[in-house]
């Protein structure tokens, strides 16, 4: 087989590996059978890709006991895989924040982040016309969440929301493109919760229940009307 003949197969393998990485980012640890089912390929084919990704340091596995048979291998992304997802110009952001801190002190940095927070709230908020329509249909909070999910996902946060049976909502961000910057400046994360509260409006409770920087796999917020 010529080199030219092999190229489509190589491209297909690259696509499949990327799909595996995306699935693990979206859903957390999965075994080979679950991945094969979602991709519509054989378990053997998936395992070959998994071992290849493991050699690259992008994934690793742990064994989970099963009621019958051998333990299953649950595959998950490593921190090295973060480089495959949007990084939000982390190096530039960190450098700018350090410069602001050195020039204007911690108070100056807080003021800068407060201005950024206000602009984010304005950007993510529903336009007046859409807000009026949502009030009439009784779905204002859900429409606000829908817009927030759409815009945050476009920015690389892989956001989604679900409505719980008790009427509360769960807002989830599976990736953080500013994670490196947030590690250097904890106030960035503190302002994130306030930003969501500002977008959703007065009377809405927003509580972060899972946090990437605290060891979580994602950032999760419980929202109560």
ABEGO torsion letter per residue (X at the ends): XBAAAAAAAAAAAAAAAAAAAAAAAAAEBBBAAAAAAAAGBBAAAAAAAAAAAAAAGABBBBBBBBABEBBBBBBBBBAAAAAABBAGGAAAAAAAAAAAAAAAEAAAAAAAAAAAAAAAAAAABBBAAAAAAAAAAGAAAAAAAAAAAAAAAAAGAGBBBBBBAAGBBBBBBABBAAAAAAAABAAAAAAAAAAAAAAAEBGBBBBBABBAAAGBABBBBBBBX
